[in-house]
């Protein structure tokens, strides 16, 4: 790979690693994926992602293909062990503020196949080395060296890179190499995961059903036209060995199989997982970073496990490109940990709390849920909050500015303010007459403004590699700004608001001195979007 610089080494070609490689390629940064297996791991694992993560997939040009292999989930039902509905929290399957359904179900091997397609489309900047097992990692002031073994021949191989991303899962050698131990958040449960293929009509709701039974909690999900997923908490004396074949699992599935014979079912897999809540104590050591399961493990109750890894990749890729191609200080990479560790830890704690609320508390908890859940579901505002896919804002960092101009301190006022937008995603609103959305038309750093910049301001924004996006006051983006008492916002390449203010003068100088953005799109779109009022 001869691109004038050592590639970024990526250990692990799962969803996080593939996404990171494709995003780096779009920023002109070469990478080398080092994967121990020859192909895609065939067993299903993750089955859910939200619209924020869907938006990352769309940035890779995969939105139409992902829509073909996924189905919107209609919400959440809390049910008893006999499937009597305690409460229902519906979701609109249509598009939301991010331009996609709030919750989508899918089969992970099919998603990984799409991500590999995205990597193949960028083969001029990405090298995928399969059958390579990384055995050691060393770094210096100028680069990183990964020692590896060819799994077929046993031959030792050495790879040299500018940086290294450890996307190598819970047993990460990358994490061990930087002595980043786990912070245990105090959750460990053994669950049985069952995937079934059938063309039979189960006549079940196309959402998620959570069995709120403290004796045996369970979850049901339809993840495709003919694919279904069940998860059952294992009892103390049980293991996966008790449920290896279809005859053994059918008694667990029986409440969902009214009128369906066991012969109509194909058991895709039955596996035991120990769901844990852990966060690596650090995610960066100089030139080495942790992403995905190498950095965090979460219970499945809010479906954020795999998506968190894609968020990691989206957060880090453009920052690495800013350092490698635009001369940004390597100290700006500290923002990766500063932003992602609190965000991810918060979601893990939310998953733990959600699991406890839906399945914990013994008999008293069951009684309390049957009493309170219907009340919550009957209040539309509360029900919407419980199914809202919006995740918390990122914490202040070099790339998230709140409060006074240029400050990274939190605002001192409690009323809605422009500074409250920092760290949140900008809505992926419709901005053109052909239905195109913000992400379709602009990339890189953007300054959204309802005011016309002065020639000097527009020149400086352009000089810094940014794009000026004119926003109509009565457009969705204009209303979004106005709701937060803002008239301008600086938006990062990952669609996160860096800063917002009551005038363009308050924020435009926060743009980094050099842009970090894909080539070939921004020049054409600069100043071209007025926003739509519908």
N, C-alpha and C positions, 0 to 999 in steps of 0.2 A: 504494500500500500504506500504509494509515493505521493503524498500530498503536502510535503514541506514541513510536516510536524508529526510527532509521534501520535498515534491514535489514542483515544480514550479506551482503556480496557474495561470491558463489562463482563463480570463473572456471573454467568447464569443467563440463559435465553428463555426465561419465563416471561409473563406479562410485563413485569417491571423493566427487565433488561431490554426486551424487544422495543418497548415504548421509548425508553431512554435513547436507544440507538437511532430510532427513526426521527425523534425530535432533534437530536444532535445533528443528524444529516441535513435536516431542513435548515439548520443554522450554519451549514458549511463545515461542520466539525466531523472528521473521520473517527470511526470507532471499530473495535474488534470485539465481537461476542465470543466468549469462551464457554462452551456448553459441554457437560460431561456425557449427555445422552445423544444418540444419533438423530432422534426425531422428537415429535411432540409427545409428551406424556399422555397416554390415551384416556386415562380415567378422569371423569368429571370431578371438579372440586368446587371452585367458586361458581355461583349461579345468579348473582345479583350485582347490579351497579346502578348508581343514581345518575341524574341528569348532569351533574357537575363532572362526573367521570366520563359520561357519554360525550361531553363536549371535548374532552381530551382525545378520545377516539376519532371524533370528527376532524380534529386538527391534522390527523394523519391521513385524511382523505378516505376514511373507512365508514362514514356514517351510513351510506346506502347499503353497503354490504352487511353492516351490523344490524340494521333494521330487518334484513331478511332472515337473520338467524336468531332474533330475539323477539320477545313479546312483552308489551307493557303489563305490569302487575296492577291489579285493580284496588289494592289496598290491603288492609289487615283485618282479619276476624279473630277474635278471642273466642274459643270454643271449649266445651267440656270434653271429657274423654269419650263421650258418646256423640260428639260433634254438635251438640246443641249450642247455638250461637249465644254467647254472653253479650257481645258488643261488636259492632262493625265500624271500621274507620276507612271509608272509601277514598280512593285516589282517582282523579281525572286522568284517564289514559292518554289524553292529548298532550301537546307540547306546553311547557312552562316557560319561565323566564330565561332558562338556558337554551331553549330551542328544541328540547327533546322531552320524552316522557320522564316523569319524576322517578320511576322505578322500572327497570327492565330485567327480565329473566333470560338466561342464556346458558349454553353448555360451554364450559371453559375450553375444552380442546378445539372447538370450532372458532372461538374467539382467538386463541393462540394461532390457529391457522391463518386468520385474517392478519394478525400482527406480523406473522412471518411473510405474508404477501407484501405488507408495507415495507418491511426490511428489504425484500427482494427488489422492490421498485427503486430502492436507493442503494443498489449494489455498488455504485461507483464510490460510495463513501462508507459502506459497511461491509466488513468481512465477518462471516459466521464460521467459526471453527467448532465443529461438533466432535464428539468422542475425545474430548480433551478434559482431563481432570486437574484442576489447579491444586497444587500441594503446598505452595508457599508464596508469600508476598513480601517484598522489600521495597522501601522507598528512600529517595534521597531528595536533595533540594531541587533537582532538575527533572525527576521522573520516577516512575514506578516499574518494578520488574516482577512479573508473575512467573513462578516456576511451575511447570505442569508436566503431565505424563500422557502420552498417547495411549488410550485405553486398548487399542488393538495391538499395537506393537510393543508397548512398554517403553518406548523411546522417550527420554527426557526432552522437553522443549522449553525454551525461554521466550517470553513475550515482553516487550518494552512498550510502555505507554506514558503519556503525559499525566494522566490521572487514572484512577481505578474506581469503578463503581461495583460494590458488592451486592449483587442481586441473587445471591446463592442460597436463599431460604433459611429456615429456622436453624439448621445445623451449619450455618455459614462459617467457612474457613476465613473469610474476610473479617468477620466480627472478631474471631479469635486472634487474627493477626494484629489487630490494633488494641487488643485487650479491653474490648468494650463489653463488659459483663451486663447481664440482664438486671433490670429493675422489675421485680415481681410485684404486680398490683393486687395479688391475692385472689386469683380465680383459677380453679382447675376442676373441670368436669369431663367425664368420659361419655361420649355420645356415639351411637350407632347411626351411620349415614347409609341410606338405601336409595339407589337409583333404579328406576324401572322404566322399561320401554313397553308401550302397548298402544295398539290402534283402537282399543275398546274405549267407549265413552264412559268415563267415571262419573259424569254428571256432577262435577264439583265446581265450586266458585273459582274463577281465574285470578285469585289473589293469594295471599299467604294466610294460612290458618294456623294459629298458635294454640296448641292444646294446653290449657292452664290447669294442670293436674300435678300436684306436688309429689304424687306417687311415681308417675312417669310423665314428665313433660315431653312434648313432641311438637314437631313443625311439619307442615305439608305445603308443598309448592308445585305448581305446574310450571315447567321451565321450557317447554316446547310443544309442538303439535302432538307429539307422541311420547314425550319424556316427562317423568314425574320424579320428585325428590321428597323423601321423608327423612327426618332426623328424630331419633328417640334417645332420651337420656337412659344410659345403661344403669341397671340396678347394681348394687355392690357385688353380688355374686355372679354377675353376667360378664361375658366377653363376646367379641365378634365370632368366636368359635361356635357359639350357640346359634348363630344366624348366618351360616355359610351358604345355604341353598334356599331356593324359592319356598319349599315346604315349611322351612323354619321361619321365614319372614312374613308369610301370608297372615298368620294370626295377628301380628302387629298391624298389618295394613287393613284388616277386615272391615273396620268402620267405614273406610272409603271405597269399598269394593262391592257395594250393593248391586246385585245383578251381574257381576263380573266374575268369571271363573278364573281360577289360578292358571289354567292352561292358556289363557289369553295374555298372560304377563311374561315378560322376559326380564330376568334379573341382570341388570348391567353390572352392578357391583354391590357389595356389602362390606363396609369398612368401619373400623373403630378409630375415632379421633379423640384426643385429649385436648379440649378447648382450654386455652390459657390466655392470660392477660399479662403481657410483658412488653417492656420498652427498653431498648438498648440504652445504656447510660450515656453514651455519646455516639453520634452518627458520622463524625468526621475526625480523622487524624491526618492533618496536613493534606496529602494528595489522595487519600483514600476515603471513600464515602460508603455508607450503608443505605440500602433502599429495600422496600418490600419486607418480606418476612425475616430478612436478616436484621432488620431494625425494629420490628414490632410484630406482636401476635395479639389477636383479639378474639373474643367470643363472637359467635355469628349473629347475634340477635338483631343487629341493625344492618347487616349485610355490607360492612365496610372493609372487610379484610383485603381482598385483591385490589379494590379501588384505592385504598390507602397507598399501595405501591405505585399505582399510576399517578397519583397526586405527587408522590415523591419525585418521580421522573419529570413531571411537568414543572415542578418547582425548581429543580436543579439544572436541567439541561440548558436553559437560556443563560443562567448565571455562569455556567462553565464556558459557554460560547463567548460571553462578554469578557472573560479573562483570557481565553485562548486566542480570540480573533480581534477583540477591540481594545485590549490593553487595560481592562479593569483590574484593580488591585485584587490579589487573591484573598485579601481580608474580607471582601464582600461575600465570599462563599460561606462565611460564618452565619450569614442570614439563613442558610438552609436549615441548620439545627435550630436556630432561634425561632423560626416560623413553624417548621414541621413537627418538632418534638411536642410542644404544647398542644398543637392542633390534633395530632394523632392521639396523644394521651387523653385529651378530652373526649374524643370519639370512643376510645376504648372504655373509659369510665361510663360513658353513656350506654354503651352496649351492656356493660355489667349491670347497671341500674335497670335497664330495660328488661334484661333477663330475670332479675330478682322480682321486678314488679309483675311480670307475666307468669312466673313459675314458682316463686319462693314463698316462704311464710307458713308452710304446712297447711293444716286444715283451716286455720284462721285466715291465712292468705287467700285460700280458695273462696271462703265466704266473703271476704272483703272485696275481692275482684268481682264477684257476682253482684255485689251491691253498688260499687263505685263505677265500674267500667261502663255500664249502660248510661249513667248520668253524664259521664264525660263525652260519650258518643252522641248524646242528644244535644250538646251545645256546639253548634257549628264552628265557632271560633276555636274552641278547645280541640275539637276533632281535627281541624285543619293544622293546628300546631303539632299534633301528634304524628301527622303524616307529612309534614313539611320536610323536604329533602335538603334544605339549605343548611350548610355546616357553619360553624362559628368563624369569625374573622381571624385572620392570622395576627399574631402578636407583633408589636413594633420591632423593626429591624432597620438596617440600612435601606431596604427596599419597601418598607411600610412606615410611612411618616404620619404621625398624628399630632394634634395640638397646634402649637404655634408654628410658624413657617420654619421648615427644616428640622423641627424637633422630632425625636422619636418617643417622647414622653406621651402618656395617654392624656386625653383632654380633661380639663378640670371642670367642665360644665356637664350637667346631666341632660340638658335639653337636646333634642335632635340637632345635630350640627354637621357641617361639611366634613369635619375630621372623622365622624363616625363611619364614613364610607371606606376609609383606609383599611385594607386587609380583606375586604369582601370582593367577590367576583362582580364584574360589571355585567348587567343583563345582556344576553346575546339577542338583542332586539332586532326586529326587522328594520332595515335602513334604506332599502331601495324598492322601487316600484315592482321589480320582478320577484319580490319576496326574499331577497338575499338578506342575510343577517350580518351583524357587526363582524363576527369572526370570518365570514366569507369574504369580506371586502378589505379588512385592515388587519395587519399583523404588527409585531414588534411593539415598541413603546408608542403610545397614542396619547394625545391631549384632546379630550372631549370638552367642547366648550359651547355655550349658548351665545357667547359674545364673539365678535369678529376680532381676531388678534391684530395687533399693530404690525406693520411690516417688519419692525425690529423683532418683535416676539416670534412671528412666523419664521423669520430667518434663523433665529437662535434655535427654535424647535427643530427645524430642518438640519441645521448644522450638527445638532446632537443626535441625529439619526431618528428623530421622532416623526410622527404623522399628526397633522392637525385635522381633527374631525369636527366639522361644524354640526351642531345639534339644534334642531328646531325646538322651541320652548314647549310646543304642544305635542311633541313626539314622545314615545315611551321613554327614550333616554332623557329627554328634557324633563319629563315629569319625575323620573327617578332622581335626577339632580335636584330638582326643585323641592322634592319631598325631604331632602336632607339639607336644605338651605345652602346648596352649592350651585355654582355656575360653571365650574370647570373641574376636571379630574384628570390626573395622570394615570394611565392604565398600563400595566406591565405586559410583557410578551405572553405571560400565562393567564391573561385576562383578569388579574387581580388589581384592584385599585391601589396604587402606591401612595397617592395623596389626593385630597380634594380641597377646594377653597371657594370663597365667595367671589373670586375674580380669577381670570387666567393669570394675572400678575402674581398671585399668591403661590402658584404651583409650577409654572412652566420651567423655572430655573432649577427645579428638583430633578429634571431629566438628567440621567447620567451623561457624561461628556461624550460618550460614544454609544451608538445604538447597538442592540443585539437582536437582530431580526432576520427572517428569511429574505433572500434577495428576489428581486424581480416583480414584487407585487405592490410594495408601498408607494413607489414613485407614481404609479398610475392612479392610486387611490387617494393620494394626498389632497386634502381639501375638497374631495368629490362628493362627500356624503352630507346631505342636509338633514337626514333623518325623516322618518315618516310619521304622520300625525294619526295613523290608524292603528 
